[in-house]
Every structure is written in C-alpha cells, then in structure tokens.
Amino acid sequence: MSGLDRREARLRSLLDGPRAQVPPDLAARAAERGRLLLRRRRALRAAAWALLVAAAVAFGVWAATAEPWEARPAQQTPPLRNR
C-alpha cells in the first residue's frame, strides 16, 4: 500500500465515521455575526468618506484664503546696477 493509498483510506475512515454535532443556533449566530461585520464595514467606509470630504473642504478653504498660487511680495528689492 503506497502513501497515497494510506492517506485515502484514512480519509475515507474519517468521513465514514460519526459526524460532529453542530449547535442548533449556529446558523443564527453566523448570520448575526455577518450582519455585525457588514454594519462595521459600512460605518468605517462612511467615516472614511466623511474624512475625505472634510479634508477636501479644509484644503479648499486653505487654498481660497492663502492663495498659494500667487507669488509672495519680496521683502527687499534686488540691488540696482547702473552699467
């Protein structure tokens, strides 16, 4: 008997043996856990979108008030050369 045959025989004996008992409320608990995970995922996604929108609004307000595209006025004038 090769190693593959032994493994197959062992697997068949495990599958032919008695089945493990499953709690009767397992499906209900799994469904509730799934609902909780979905609710948590939706809440995290909504919070991430809210944070993204708040960051975009903050950037827009900063850009409107600071106007970073305009050059700042020079603090001193460059030296003049008369040549």
mmCIF file of the N, C-alpha and C atoms, coordinates in Angstrom:
data_MODEL
# 
_entry.id   MODEL 
# 
loop_
_atom_site.group_PDB 
_atom_site.id 
_atom_site.type_symbol 
_atom_site.label_atom_id 
_atom_site.label_alt_id 
_atom_site.label_comp_id 
_atom_site.label_asym_id 
_atom_site.label_entity_id 
_atom_site.label_seq_id 
_atom_site.pdbx_PDB_ins_code 
_atom_site.Cartn_x 
_atom_site.Cartn_y 
_atom_site.Cartn_z 
_atom_site.occupancy 
_atom_site.B_iso_or_equiv 
_atom_site.pdbx_formal_charge 
_atom_site.auth_seq_id 
_atom_site.auth_comp_id 
_atom_site.auth_asym_id 
_atom_site.auth_atom_id 
_atom_site.pdbx_PDB_model_num 
ATOM 1   N N  . MET A 1 1  ? 0.860   -1.177  0.000   1.00 0.00 ? 1  MET A N  1 
ATOM 2   C CA . MET A 1 1  ? 0.000   0.000   0.000   1.00 0.00 ? 1  MET A CA 1 
ATOM 3   C C  . MET A 1 1  ? 0.901   1.234   0.000   1.00 0.00 ? 1  MET A C  1 
ATOM 4   N N  . SER A 1 2  ? 0.689   2.111   -0.958  1.00 0.00 ? 2  SER A N  1 
ATOM 5   C CA . SER A 1 2  ? 1.517   3.311   -1.049  1.00 0.00 ? 2  SER A CA 1 
ATOM 6   C C  . SER A 1 2  ? 1.023   4.366   -0.062  1.00 0.00 ? 2  SER A C  1 
ATOM 7   N N  . GLY A 1 3  ? 1.806   5.441   0.059   1.00 0.00 ? 3  GLY A N  1 
ATOM 8   C CA . GLY A 1 3  ? 1.435   6.519   0.978   1.00 0.00 ? 3  GLY A CA 1 
ATOM 9   C C  . GLY A 1 3  ? 0.123   7.170   0.586   1.00 0.00 ? 3  GLY A C  1 
ATOM 10  N N  . LEU A 1 4  ? -0.106  7.280   -0.723  1.00 0.00 ? 4  LEU A N  1 
ATOM 11  C CA . LEU A 1 4  ? -1.350  7.888   -1.202  1.00 0.00 ? 4  LEU A CA 1 
ATOM 12  C C  . LEU A 1 4  ? -2.550  7.018   -0.840  1.00 0.00 ? 4  LEU A C  1 
ATOM 13  N N  . ASP A 1 5  ? -2.401  5.710   -0.977  1.00 0.00 ? 5  ASP A N  1 
ATOM 14  C CA . ASP A 1 5  ? -3.499  4.799   -0.626  1.00 0.00 ? 5  ASP A CA 1 
ATOM 15  C C  . ASP A 1 5  ? -3.791  4.843   0.868   1.00 0.00 ? 5  ASP A C  1 
ATOM 16  N N  . ARG A 1 6  ? -2.744  4.932   1.676   1.00 0.00 ? 6  ARG A N  1 
ATOM 17  C CA . ARG A 1 6  ? -2.948  5.009   3.128   1.00 0.00 ? 6  ARG A CA 1 
ATOM 18  C C  . ARG A 1 6  ? -3.687  6.292   3.508   1.00 0.00 ? 6  ARG A C  1 
ATOM 19  N N  . ARG A 1 7  ? -3.287  7.390   2.871   1.00 0.00 ? 7  ARG A N  1 
ATOM 20  C CA . ARG A 1 7  ? -3.977  8.655   3.174   1.00 0.00 ? 7  ARG A CA 1 
ATOM 21  C C  . ARG A 1 7  ? -5.433  8.601   2.736   1.00 0.00 ? 7  ARG A C  1 
ATOM 22  N N  . GLU A 1 8  ? -5.666  8.016   1.581   1.00 0.00 ? 8  GLU A N  1 
ATOM 23  C CA . GLU A 1 8  ? -7.038  7.906   1.098   1.00 0.00 ? 8  GLU A CA 1 
ATOM 24  C C  . GLU A 1 8  ? -7.866  7.016   2.018   1.00 0.00 ? 8  GLU A C  1 
ATOM 25  N N  . ALA A 1 9  ? -7.293  5.915   2.481   1.00 0.00 ? 9  ALA A N  1 
ATOM 26  C CA . ALA A 1 9  ? -8.009  5.018   3.393   1.00 0.00 ? 9  ALA A CA 1 
ATOM 27  C C  . ALA A 1 9  ? -8.299  5.721   4.714   1.00 0.00 ? 9  ALA A C  1 
ATOM 28  N N  . ARG A 1 10 ? -7.341  6.485   5.205   1.00 0.00 ? 10 ARG A N  1 
ATOM 29  C CA . ARG A 1 10 ? -7.556  7.226   6.458   1.00 0.00 ? 10 ARG A CA 1 
ATOM 30  C C  . ARG A 1 10 ? -8.655  8.270   6.288   1.00 0.00 ? 10 ARG A C  1 
ATOM 31  N N  . LEU A 1 11 ? -8.635  8.966   5.154   1.00 0.00 ? 11 LEU A N  1 
ATOM 32  C CA . LEU A 1 11 ? -9.663  9.963   4.891   1.00 0.00 ? 11 LEU A CA 1 
ATOM 33  C C  . LEU A 1 11 ? -11.038 9.314   4.786   1.00 0.00 ? 11 LEU A C  1 
ATOM 34  N N  . ARG A 1 12 ? -11.118 8.198   4.112   1.00 0.00 ? 12 ARG A N  1 
ATOM 35  C CA . ARG A 1 12 ? -12.407 7.502   3.990   1.00 0.00 ? 12 ARG A CA 1 
ATOM 36  C C  . ARG A 1 12 ? -12.921 7.049   5.354   1.00 0.00 ? 12 ARG A C  1 
ATOM 37  N N  . SER A 1 13 ? -12.018 6.578   6.210   1.00 0.00 ? 13 SER A N  1 
ATOM 38  C CA . SER A 1 13 ? -12.465 6.147   7.542   1.00 0.00 ? 13 SER A CA 1 
ATOM 39  C C  . SER A 1 13 ? -12.941 7.341   8.367   1.00 0.00 ? 13 SER A C  1 
ATOM 40  N N  . LEU A 1 14 ? -12.306 8.499   8.187   1.00 0.00 ? 14 LEU A N  1 
ATOM 41  C CA . LEU A 1 14 ? -12.773 9.695   8.901   1.00 0.00 ? 14 LEU A CA 1 
ATOM 42  C C  . LEU A 1 14 ? -14.137 10.147  8.395   1.00 0.00 ? 14 LEU A C  1 
ATOM 43  N N  . LEU A 1 15 ? -14.331 10.084  7.076   1.00 0.00 ? 15 LEU A N  1 
ATOM 44  C CA . LEU A 1 15 ? -15.607 10.517  6.510   1.00 0.00 ? 15 LEU A CA 1 
ATOM 45  C C  . LEU A 1 15 ? -16.735 9.534   6.814   1.00 0.00 ? 15 LEU A C  1 
ATOM 46  N N  . ASP A 1 16 ? -16.416 8.261   6.928   1.00 0.00 ? 16 ASP A N  1 
ATOM 47  C CA . ASP A 1 16 ? -17.442 7.260   7.226   1.00 0.00 ? 16 ASP A CA 1 
ATOM 48  C C  . ASP A 1 16 ? -17.801 7.219   8.707   1.00 0.00 ? 16 ASP A C  1 
ATOM 49  N N  . GLY A 1 17 ? -16.996 7.837   9.553   1.00 0.00 ? 17 GLY A N  1 
ATOM 50  C CA . GLY A 1 17 ? -17.218 7.803   10.999  1.00 0.00 ? 17 GLY A CA 1 
ATOM 51  C C  . GLY A 1 17 ? -18.363 8.708   11.417  1.00 0.00 ? 17 GLY A C  1 
ATOM 52  N N  . PRO A 1 18 ? -18.563 8.829   12.728  1.00 0.00 ? 18 PRO A N  1 
ATOM 53  C CA . PRO A 1 18 ? -19.666 9.659   13.235  1.00 0.00 ? 18 PRO A CA 1 
ATOM 54  C C  . PRO A 1 18 ? -19.418 11.145  12.951  1.00 0.00 ? 18 PRO A C  1 
ATOM 55  N N  . ARG A 1 19 ? -20.489 11.823  12.691  1.00 0.00 ? 19 ARG A N  1 
ATOM 56  C CA . ARG A 1 19 ? -20.410 13.251  12.392  1.00 0.00 ? 19 ARG A CA 1 
ATOM 57  C C  . ARG A 1 19 ? -20.378 14.050  13.697  1.00 0.00 ? 19 ARG A C  1 
ATOM 58  N N  . ALA A 1 20 ? -19.703 15.182  13.663  1.00 0.00 ? 20 ALA A N  1 
ATOM 59  C CA . ALA A 1 20 ? -19.657 16.060  14.836  1.00 0.00 ? 20 ALA A CA 1 
ATOM 60  C C  . ALA A 1 20 ? -20.999 16.771  14.987  1.00 0.00 ? 20 ALA A C  1 
ATOM 61  N N  . GLN A 1 21 ? -21.402 16.984  16.218  1.00 0.00 ? 21 GLN A N  1 
ATOM 62  C CA . GLN A 1 21 ? -22.661 17.666  16.484  1.00 0.00 ? 21 GLN A CA 1 
ATOM 63  C C  . GLN A 1 21 ? -22.482 19.171  16.271  1.00 0.00 ? 21 GLN A C  1 
ATOM 64  N N  . VAL A 1 22 ? -23.424 19.766  15.584  1.00 0.00 ? 22 VAL A N  1 
ATOM 65  C CA . VAL A 1 22 ? -23.412 21.198  15.310  1.00 0.00 ? 22 VAL A CA 1 
ATOM 66  C C  . VAL A 1 22 ? -24.453 21.843  16.206  1.00 0.00 ? 22 VAL A C  1 
ATOM 67  N N  . PRO A 1 23 ? -24.100 22.940  16.879  1.00 0.00 ? 23 PRO A N  1 
ATOM 68  C CA . PRO A 1 23 ? -25.099 23.611  17.715  1.00 0.00 ? 23 PRO A CA 1 
ATOM 69  C C  . PRO A 1 23 ? -26.304 24.037  16.871  1.00 0.00 ? 23 PRO A C  1 
ATOM 70  N N  . PRO A 1 24 ? -27.505 23.927  17.418  1.00 0.00 ? 24 PRO A N  1 
ATOM 71  C CA . PRO A 1 24 ? -28.695 24.250  16.623  1.00 0.00 ? 24 PRO A CA 1 
ATOM 72  C C  . PRO A 1 24 ? -28.797 25.729  16.249  1.00 0.00 ? 24 PRO A C  1 
ATOM 73  N N  . ASP A 1 25 ? -28.177 26.598  17.022  1.00 0.00 ? 25 ASP A N  1 
ATOM 74  C CA . ASP A 1 25 ? -28.283 28.024  16.716  1.00 0.00 ? 25 ASP A CA 1 
ATOM 75  C C  . ASP A 1 25 ? -27.058 28.541  15.962  1.00 0.00 ? 25 ASP A C  1 
ATOM 76  N N  . LEU A 1 26 ? -26.289 27.660  15.361  1.00 0.00 ? 26 LEU A N  1 
ATOM 77  C CA . LEU A 1 26 ? -25.063 28.065  14.673  1.00 0.00 ? 26 LEU A CA 1 
ATOM 78  C C  . LEU A 1 26 ? -25.363 28.989  13.493  1.00 0.00 ? 26 LEU A C  1 
ATOM 79  N N  . ALA A 1 27 ? -26.384 28.673  12.707  1.00 0.00 ? 27 ALA A N  1 
ATOM 80  C CA . ALA A 1 27 ? -26.722 29.498  11.547  1.00 0.00 ? 27 ALA A CA 1 
ATOM 81  C C  . ALA A 1 27 ? -27.167 30.891  11.983  1.00 0.00 ? 27 ALA A C  1 
ATOM 82  N N  . ALA A 1 28 ? -27.955 30.971  13.035  1.00 0.00 ? 28 ALA A N  1 
ATOM 83  C CA . ALA A 1 28 ? -28.418 32.279  13.517  1.00 0.00 ? 28 ALA A CA 1 
ATOM 84  C C  . ALA A 1 28 ? -27.248 33.110  14.037  1.00 0.00 ? 28 ALA A C  1 
ATOM 85  N N  . ARG A 1 29 ? -26.328 32.461  14.757  1.00 0.00 ? 29 ARG A N  1 
ATOM 86  C CA . ARG A 1 29 ? -25.158 33.190  15.270  1.00 0.00 ? 29 ARG A CA 1 
ATOM 87  C C  . ARG A 1 29 ? -24.266 33.659  14.130  1.00 0.00 ? 29 ARG A C  1 
ATOM 88  N N  . ALA A 1 30 ? -24.099 32.809  13.118  1.00 0.00 ? 30 ALA A N  1 
ATOM 89  C CA . ALA A 1 30 ? -23.275 33.187  11.968  1.00 0.00 ? 30 ALA A CA 1 
ATOM 90  C C  . ALA A 1 30 ? -23.910 34.347  11.205  1.00 0.00 ? 30 ALA A C  1 
ATOM 91  N N  . ALA A 1 31 ? -25.229 34.318  11.049  1.00 0.00 ? 31 ALA A N  1 
ATOM 92  C CA . ALA A 1 31 ? -25.915 35.406  10.355  1.00 0.00 ? 31 ALA A CA 1 
ATOM 93  C C  . ALA A 1 31 ? -25.792 36.712  11.138  1.00 0.00 ? 31 ALA A C  1 
ATOM 94  N N  . GLU A 1 32 ? -25.932 36.648  12.449  1.00 0.00 ? 32 GLU A N  1 
ATOM 95  C CA . GLU A 1 32 ? -25.800 37.852  13.281  1.00 0.00 ? 32 GLU A CA 1 
ATOM 96  C C  . GLU A 1 32 ? -24.388 38.411  13.195  1.00 0.00 ? 32 GLU A C  1 
ATOM 97  N N  . ARG A 1 33 ? -23.404 37.525  13.243  1.00 0.00 ? 33 ARG A N  1 
ATOM 98  C CA . ARG A 1 33 ? -22.012 37.980  13.122  1.00 0.00 ? 33 ARG A CA 1 
ATOM 99  C C  . ARG A 1 33 ? -21.775 38.625  11.760  1.00 0.00 ? 33 ARG A C  1 
ATOM 100 N N  . GLY A 1 34 ? -22.348 38.044  10.724  1.00 0.00 ? 34 GLY A N  1 
ATOM 101 C CA . GLY A 1 34 ? -22.222 38.629  9.386   1.00 0.00 ? 34 GLY A CA 1 
ATOM 102 C C  . GLY A 1 34 ? -22.851 40.007  9.318   1.00 0.00 ? 34 GLY A C  1 
ATOM 103 N N  . ARG A 1 35 ? -24.021 40.161  9.955   1.00 0.00 ? 35 ARG A N  1 
ATOM 104 C CA . ARG A 1 35 ? -24.665 41.481  9.976   1.00 0.00 ? 35 ARG A CA 1 
ATOM 105 C C  . ARG A 1 35 ? -23.809 42.495  10.717  1.00 0.00 ? 35 ARG A C  1 
ATOM 106 N N  . LEU A 1 36 ? -23.212 42.069  11.839  1.00 0.00 ? 36 LEU A N  1 
ATOM 107 C CA . LEU A 1 36 ? -22.352 42.981  12.595  1.00 0.00 ? 36 LEU A CA 1 
ATOM 108 C C  . LEU A 1 36 ? -21.127 43.392  11.782  1.00 0.00 ? 36 LEU A C  1 
ATOM 109 N N  . LEU A 1 37 ? -20.534 42.433  11.084  1.00 0.00 ? 37 LEU A N  1 
ATOM 110 C CA . LEU A 1 37 ? -19.365 42.755  10.265  1.00 0.00 ? 37 LEU A CA 1 
ATOM 111 C C  . LEU A 1 37 ? -19.729 43.709  9.131   1.00 0.00 ? 37 LEU A C  1 
ATOM 112 N N  . LEU A 1 38 ? -20.878 43.475  8.498   1.00 0.00 ? 38 LEU A N  1 
ATOM 113 C CA . LEU A 1 38 ? -21.313 44.384  7.433   1.00 0.00 ? 38 LEU A CA 1 
ATOM 114 C C  . LEU A 1 38 ? -21.598 45.777  7.972   1.00 0.00 ? 38 LEU A C  1 
ATOM 115 N N  . ARG A 1 39 ? -22.240 45.853  9.138   1.00 0.00 ? 39 ARG A N  1 
ATOM 116 C CA . ARG A 1 39 ? -22.532 47.152  9.740   1.00 0.00 ? 39 ARG A CA 1 
ATOM 117 C C  . ARG A 1 39 ? -21.240 47.895  10.071  1.00 0.00 ? 39 ARG A C  1 
ATOM 118 N N  . ARG A 1 40 ? -20.266 47.165  10.617  1.00 0.00 ? 40 ARG A N  1 
ATOM 119 C CA . ARG A 1 40 ? -18.980 47.780  10.954  1.00 0.00 ? 40 ARG A CA 1 
ATOM 120 C C  . ARG A 1 40 ? -18.258 48.256  9.693   1.00 0.00 ? 40 ARG A C  1 
ATOM 121 N N  . ARG A 1 41 ? -18.303 47.439  8.650   1.00 0.00 ? 41 ARG A N  1 
ATOM 122 C CA . ARG A 1 41 ? -17.644 47.819  7.399   1.00 0.00 ? 41 ARG A CA 1 
ATOM 123 C C  . ARG A 1 41 ? -18.300 49.058  6.794   1.00 0.00 ? 41 ARG A C  1 
ATOM 124 N N  . ARG A 1 42 ? -19.638 49.106  6.832   1.00 0.00 ? 42 ARG A N  1 
ATOM 125 C CA . ARG A 1 42 ? -20.337 50.288  6.308   1.00 0.00 ? 42 ARG A CA 1 
ATOM 126 C C  . ARG A 1 42 ? -20.001 51.532  7.118   1.00 0.00 ? 42 ARG A C  1 
ATOM 127 N N  . ALA A 1 43 ? -19.930 51.382  8.443   1.00 0.00 ? 43 ALA A N  1 
ATOM 128 C CA . ALA A 1 43 ? -19.604 52.530  9.296   1.00 0.00 ? 43 ALA A CA 1 
ATOM 129 C C  . ALA A 1 43 ? -18.189 53.021  9.023   1.00 0.00 ? 43 ALA A C  1 
ATOM 130 N N  . LEU A 1 44 ? -17.251 52.102  8.871   1.00 0.00 ? 44 LEU A N  1 
ATOM 131 C CA . LEU A 1 44 ? -15.875 52.507  8.572   1.00 0.00 ? 44 LEU A CA 1 
ATOM 132 C C  . LEU A 1 44 ? -15.779 53.179  7.206   1.00 0.00 ? 44 LEU A C  1 
ATOM 133 N N  . ARG A 1 45 ? -16.499 52.648  6.238   1.00 0.00 ? 45 ARG A N  1 
ATOM 134 C CA . ARG A 1 45 ? -16.484 53.253  4.905   1.00 0.00 ? 45 ARG A CA 1 
ATOM 135 C C  . ARG A 1 45 ? -17.100 54.646  4.942   1.00 0.00 ? 45 ARG A C  1 
ATOM 136 N N  . ALA A 1 46 ? -18.199 54.812  5.680   1.00 0.00 ? 46 ALA A N  1 
ATOM 137 C CA . ALA A 1 46 ? -18.827 56.131  5.792   1.00 0.00 ? 46 ALA A CA 1 
ATOM 138 C C  . ALA A 1 46 ? -17.904 57.109  6.505   1.00 0.00 ? 46 ALA A C  1 
ATOM 139 N N  . ALA A 1 47 ? -17.217 56.648  7.548   1.00 0.00 ? 47 ALA A N  1 
ATOM 140 C CA . ALA A 1 47 ? -16.274 57.520  8.260   1.00 0.00 ? 47 ALA A CA 1 
ATOM 141 C C  . ALA A 1 47 ? -15.111 57.913  7.362   1.00 0.00 ? 47 ALA A C  1 
ATOM 142 N N  . ALA A 1 48 ? -14.633 56.986  6.555   1.00 0.00 ? 48 ALA A N  1 
ATOM 143 C CA . ALA A 1 48 ? -13.531 57.304  5.640   1.00 0.00 ? 48 ALA A CA 1 
ATOM 144 C C  . ALA A 1 48 ? -13.966 58.328  4.601   1.00 0.00 ? 48 ALA A C  1 
ATOM 145 N N  . TRP A 1 49 ? -15.172 58.171  4.063   1.00 0.00 ? 49 TRP A N  1 
ATOM 146 C CA . TRP A 1 49 ? -15.667 59.154  3.094   1.00 0.00 ? 49 TRP A CA 1 
ATOM 147 C C  . TRP A 1 49 ? -15.859 60.519  3.750   1.00 0.00 ? 49 TRP A C  1 
ATOM 148 N N  . ALA A 1 50 ? -16.381 60.528  4.971   1.00 0.00 ? 50 ALA A N  1 
ATOM 149 C CA . ALA A 1 50 ? -16.566 61.800  5.674   1.00 0.00 ? 50 ALA A CA 1 
ATOM 150 C C  . ALA A 1 50 ? -15.223 62.474  5.921   1.00 0.00 ? 50 ALA A C  1 
ATOM 151 N N  . LEU A 1 51 ? -14.220 61.700  6.287   1.00 0.00 ? 51 LEU A N  1 
ATOM 152 C CA . LEU A 1 51 ? -12.883 62.249  6.498   1.00 0.00 ? 51 LEU A CA 1 
ATOM 153 C C  . LEU A 1 51 ? -12.310 62.792  5.193   1.00 0.00 ? 51 LEU A C  1 
ATOM 154 N N  . LEU A 1 52 ? -12.516 62.083  4.105   1.00 0.00 ? 52 LEU A N  1 
ATOM 155 C CA . LEU A 1 52 ? -12.034 62.547  2.807   1.00 0.00 ? 52 LEU A CA 1 
ATOM 156 C C  . LEU A 1 52 ? -12.721 63.848  2.395   1.00 0.00 ? 52 LEU A C  1 
ATOM 157 N N  . VAL A 1 53 ? -14.020 63.934  2.595   1.00 0.00 ? 53 VAL A N  1 
ATOM 158 C CA . VAL A 1 53 ? -14.750 65.162  2.255   1.00 0.00 ? 53 VAL A CA 1 
ATOM 159 C C  . VAL A 1 53 ? -14.299 66.313  3.142   1.00 0.00 ? 53 VAL A C  1 
ATOM 160 N N  . ALA A 1 54 ? -14.110 66.052  4.442   1.00 0.00 ? 54 ALA A N  1 
ATOM 161 C CA . ALA A 1 54 ? -13.644 67.102  5.349   1.00 0.00 ? 54 ALA A CA 1 
ATOM 162 C C  . ALA A 1 54 ? -12.258 67.586  4.952   1.00 0.00 ? 54 ALA A C  1 
ATOM 163 N N  . ALA A 1 55 ? -11.382 66.669  4.547   1.00 0.00 ? 55 ALA A N  1 
ATOM 164 C CA . ALA A 1 55 ? -10.043 67.070  4.109   1.00 0.00 ? 55 ALA A CA 1 
ATOM 165 C C  . ALA A 1 55 ? -10.116 67.897  2.835   1.00 0.00 ? 55 ALA A C  1 
ATOM 166 N N  . ALA A 1 56 ? -10.993 67.532  1.909   1.00 0.00 ? 56 ALA A N  1 
ATOM 167 C CA . ALA A 1 56 ? -11.142 68.297  0.673   1.00 0.00 ? 56 ALA A CA 1 
ATOM 168 C C  . ALA A 1 56 ? -11.687 69.694  0.958   1.00 0.00 ? 56 ALA A C  1 
ATOM 169 N N  . VAL A 1 57 ? -12.645 69.792  1.861   1.00 0.00 ? 57 VAL A N  1 
ATOM 170 C CA . VAL A 1 57 ? -13.191 71.105  2.227   1.00 0.00 ? 57 VAL A CA 1 
ATOM 171 C C  . VAL A 1 57 ? -12.128 71.946  2.918   1.00 0.00 ? 57 VAL A C  1 
ATOM 172 N N  . ALA A 1 58 ? -11.370 71.338  3.828   1.00 0.00 ? 58 ALA A N  1 
ATOM 173 C CA . ALA A 1 58 ? -10.305 72.074  4.517   1.00 0.00 ? 58 ALA A CA 1 
ATOM 174 C C  . ALA A 1 58 ? -9.253  72.553  3.526   1.00 0.00 ? 58 ALA A C  1 
ATOM 175 N N  . PHE A 1 59 ? -8.899  71.718  2.553   1.00 0.00 ? 59 PHE A N  1 
ATOM 176 C CA . PHE A 1 59 ? -7.936  72.139  1.542   1.00 0.00 ? 59 PHE A CA 1 
ATOM 177 C C  . PHE A 1 59 ? -8.501  73.281  0.710   1.00 0.00 ? 59 PHE A C  1 
ATOM 178 N N  . GLY A 1 60 ? -9.771  73.190  0.350   1.00 0.00 ? 60 GLY A N  1 
ATOM 179 C CA . GLY A 1 60 ? -10.393 74.263  -0.431  1.00 0.00 ? 60 GLY A CA 1 
ATOM 180 C C  . GLY A 1 60 ? -10.421 75.580  0.323   1.00 0.00 ? 60 GLY A C  1 
ATOM 181 N N  . VAL A 1 61 ? -10.755 75.533  1.603   1.00 0.00 ? 61 VAL A N  1 
ATOM 182 C CA . VAL A 1 61 ? -10.775 76.758  2.417   1.00 0.00 ? 61 VAL A CA 1 
ATOM 183 C C  . VAL A 1 61 ? -9.374  77.328  2.539   1.00 0.00 ? 61 VAL A C  1 
ATOM 184 N N  . TRP A 1 62 ? -8.381  76.462  2.786   1.00 0.00 ? 62 TRP A N  1 
ATOM 185 C CA . TRP A 1 62 ? -7.000  76.938  2.893   1.00 0.00 ? 62 TRP A CA 1 
ATOM 186 C C  . TRP A 1 62 ? -6.542  77.556  1.573   1.00 0.00 ? 62 TRP A C  1 
ATOM 187 N N  . ALA A 1 63 ? -6.847  76.904  0.461   1.00 0.00 ? 63 ALA A N  1 
ATOM 188 C CA . ALA A 1 63 ? -6.416  77.422  -0.835  1.00 0.00 ? 63 ALA A CA 1 
ATOM 189 C C  . ALA A 1 63 ? -7.101  78.743  -1.150  1.00 0.00 ? 63 ALA A C  1 
ATOM 190 N N  . ALA A 1 64 ? -8.348  78.893  -0.738  1.00 0.00 ? 64 ALA A N  1 
ATOM 191 C CA . ALA A 1 64 ? -9.061  80.143  -1.012  1.00 0.00 ? 64 ALA A CA 1 
ATOM 192 C C  . ALA A 1 64 ? -8.523  81.290  -0.168  1.00 0.00 ? 64 ALA A C  1 
ATOM 193 N N  . THR A 1 65 ? -8.107  81.009  1.057   1.00 0.00 ? 65 THR A N  1 
ATOM 194 C CA . THR A 1 65 ? -7.620  82.092  1.919   1.00 0.00 ? 65 THR A CA 1 
ATOM 195 C C  . THR A 1 65 ? -6.136  82.368  1.721   1.00 0.00 ? 65 THR A C  1 
ATOM 196 N N  . ALA A 1 66 ? -5.321  81.357  1.531   1.00 0.00 ? 66 ALA A N  1 
ATOM 197 C CA . ALA A 1 66 ? -3.871  81.561  1.418   1.00 0.00 ? 66 ALA A CA 1 
ATOM 198 C C  . ALA A 1 66 ? -3.449  81.911  0.000   1.00 0.00 ? 66 ALA A C  1 
ATOM 199 N N  . GLU A 1 67 ? -4.225  81.512  -0.985  1.00 0.00 ? 67 GLU A N  1 
ATOM 200 C CA . GLU A 1 67 ? -3.907  81.716  -2.396  1.00 0.00 ? 67 GLU A CA 1 
ATOM 201 C C  . GLU A 1 67 ? -2.448  81.364  -2.679  1.00 0.00 ? 67 GLU A C  1 
ATOM 202 N N  . PRO A 1 68 ? -2.086  80.096  -2.557  1.00 0.00 ? 68 PRO A N  1 
ATOM 203 C CA . PRO A 1 68 ? -0.688  79.693  -2.701  1.00 0.00 ? 68 PRO A CA 1 
ATOM 204 C C  . PRO A 1 68 ? -0.152  79.819  -4.122  1.00 0.00 ? 68 PRO A C  1 
ATOM 205 N N  . TRP A 1 69 ? -0.999  80.053  -5.109  1.00 0.00 ? 69 TRP A N  1 
ATOM 206 C CA . TRP A 1 69 ? -0.540  80.170  -6.486  1.00 0.00 ? 69 TRP A CA 1 
ATOM 207 C C  . TRP A 1 69 ? 0.020   81.554  -6.791  1.00 0.00 ? 69 TRP A C  1 
ATOM 208 N N  . GLU A 1 70 ? -0.247  82.514  -5.923  1.00 0.00 ? 70 GLU A N  1 
ATOM 209 C CA . GLU A 1 70 ? 0.286   83.861  -6.130  1.00 0.00 ? 70 GLU A CA 1 
ATOM 210 C C  . GLU A 1 70 ? 1.663   83.974  -5.486  1.00 0.00 ? 70 GLU A C  1 
ATOM 211 N N  . ALA A 1 71 ? 2.532   84.738  -6.130  1.00 0.00 ? 71 ALA A N  1 
ATOM 212 C CA . ALA A 1 71 ? 3.877   84.941  -5.591  1.00 0.00 ? 71 ALA A CA 1 
ATOM 213 C C  . ALA A 1 71 ? 3.810   85.906  -4.416  1.00 0.00 ? 71 ALA A C  1 
ATOM 214 N N  . ARG A 1 72 ? 4.601   85.613  -3.405  1.00 0.00 ? 72 ARG A N  1 
ATOM 215 C CA . ARG A 1 72 ? 4.628   86.495  -2.245  1.00 0.00 ? 72 ARG A CA 1 
ATOM 216 C C  . ARG A 1 72 ? 5.387   87.772  -2.603  1.00 0.00 ? 72 ARG A C  1 
ATOM 217 N N  . PRO A 1 73 ? 5.008   88.886  -2.010  1.00 0.00 ? 73 PRO A N  1 
ATOM 218 C CA . PRO A 1 73 ? 5.760   90.115  -2.274  1.00 0.00 ? 73 PRO A CA 1 
ATOM 219 C C  . PRO A 1 73 ? 7.162   89.998  -1.674  1.00 0.00 ? 73 PRO A C  1 
ATOM 220 N N  . ALA A 1 74 ? 8.126   90.532  -2.382  1.00 0.00 ? 74 ALA A N  1 
ATOM 221 C CA . ALA A 1 74 ? 9.510   90.461  -1.914  1.00 0.00 ? 74 ALA A CA 1 
ATOM 222 C C  . ALA A 1 74 ? 9.691   91.341  -0.684  1.00 0.00 ? 74 ALA A C  1 
ATOM 223 N N  . GLN A 1 75 ? 10.490  90.870  0.255   1.00 0.00 ? 75 GLN A N  1 
ATOM 224 C CA . GLN A 1 75 ? 10.747  91.640  1.474   1.00 0.00 ? 75 GLN A CA 1 
ATOM 225 C C  . GLN A 1 75 ? 11.733  92.774  1.209   1.00 0.00 ? 75 GLN A C  1 
ATOM 226 N N  . GLN A 1 76 ? 12.617  92.555  0.266   1.00 0.00 ? 76 GLN A N  1 
ATOM 227 C CA . GLN A 1 76 ? 13.539  93.631  -0.088  1.00 0.00 ? 76 GLN A CA 1 
ATOM 228 C C  . GLN A 1 76 ? 13.699  93.624  -1.596  1.00 0.00 ? 76 GLN A C  1 
ATOM 229 N N  . THR A 1 77 ? 14.035  94.759  -2.129  1.00 0.00 ? 77 THR A N  1 
ATOM 230 C CA . THR A 1 77 ? 14.189  94.864  -3.576  1.00 0.00 ? 77 THR A CA 1 
ATOM 231 C C  . THR A 1 77 ? 15.584  94.399  -3.965  1.00 0.00 ? 77 THR A C  1 
ATOM 232 N N  . PRO A 1 78 ? 15.729  93.871  -5.148  1.00 0.00 ? 78 PRO A N  1 
ATOM 233 C CA . PRO A 1 78 ? 17.054  93.459  -5.580  1.00 0.00 ? 78 PRO A CA 1 
ATOM 234 C C  . PRO A 1 78 ? 17.948  94.681  -5.810  1.00 0.00 ? 78 PRO A C  1 
ATOM 235 N N  . PRO A 1 79 ? 19.245  94.519  -5.671  1.00 0.00 ? 79 PRO A N  1 
ATOM 236 C CA . PRO A 1 79 ? 20.135  95.670  -5.860  1.00 0.00 ? 79 PRO A CA 1 
ATOM 237 C C  . PRO A 1 79 ? 20.122  96.143  -7.314  1.00 0.00 ? 79 PRO A C  1 
ATOM 238 N N  . LEU A 1 80 ? 20.246  97.460  -7.498  1.00 0.00 ? 80 LEU A N  1 
ATOM 239 C CA . LEU A 1 80 ? 20.260  98.053  -8.836  1.00 0.00 ? 80 LEU A CA 1 
ATOM 240 C C  . LEU A 1 80 ? 21.695  98.165  -9.318  1.00 0.00 ? 80 LEU A C  1 
ATOM 241 N N  . ARG A 1 81 ? 21.909  97.892  -10.570 1.00 0.00 ? 81 ARG A N  1 
ATOM 242 C CA . ARG A 1 81 ? 23.233  98.030  -11.168 1.00 0.00 ? 81 ARG A CA 1 
ATOM 243 C C  . ARG A 1 81 ? 23.114  99.005  -12.333 1.00 0.00 ? 81 ARG A C  1 
ATOM 244 N N  . ASN A 1 82 ? 23.905  100.042 -12.289 1.00 0.00 ? 82 ASN A N  1 
ATOM 245 C CA . ASN A 1 82 ? 23.877  101.055 -13.353 1.00 0.00 ? 82 ASN A CA 1 
ATOM 246 C C  . ASN A 1 82 ? 25.068  100.818 -14.274 1.00 0.00 ? 82 ASN A C  1 
ATOM 247 N N  . ARG A 1 83 ? 25.004  99.973  -15.169 1.00 0.00 ? 83 ARG A N  1 
ATOM 248 C CA . ARG A 1 83 ? 26.092  99.755  -16.126 1.00 0.00 ? 83 ARG A CA 1 
ATOM 249 C C  . ARG A 1 83 ? 25.589  99.712  -17.504 1.00 0.00 ? 83 ARG A C  1 
# 
